[in-house]
Amino acid sequence: MKKILLLSDTHSHIDDTILKYVVQADEVWHAGDIGDLAVTDTIKKLKPLRCVYGNIDDAKARMEFPLHNRFMCEGVDVWITHIGGYPGKYNPNIKVEMESNPPKLFICGHSHILKVIFDKKHNLLHMNPGAAGKSGFHQVRTMLRFVIEGDKIKDMEIIEMEKRV
């Protein structure tokens, strides 16, 4: 069993609210737009981190993290990328792989909009944790946490942080 904290779009922001949830997780997954690598360095000091770079990330982030991160967690095939699209409207760059070899859990960021959708066509769970940072149009900072046990994804929670000012 693994307790996962999923966040995205920190845009160089990390604070005690985020870190409170980091320490409660077994692993932290970041779906891109890190901003300053101080964000991921801080997380890595506390917990194992799986991460991808996003469209705002610089060459340093792109050297440290991949564009796509596909891995097994327990019995769940996970694919994380920053700009992935949504069921029925996946990014053209991933469409072929999504059709021929879909994961069980597909995660992206970029939109700053928290969404969890079951994709019936590909029999997968699609997650976007929204934005944990303070840059962007979103009003409430959000993250997701959940448990992976064997091949099950369960105990999903939406974490809403204070309204942006």
Buried (B, 14 or more C-beta within 10 A) or exposed (E): EBBBBBBBBBBBBBBEBBBEBBEEBBBBBBBBBBBBBEBBEBBEEEBEBBBBBBEBBEEEBEEBBEBEBBEEBBEBBBBBBBBBBBBEEBBEEBEEBBEEEBBBBBBBBBBBBBEBBEBEEBEBBBBBBBBBBBBBEBEEBBBBBBBBBEEEBEEBEEBEBEEBE
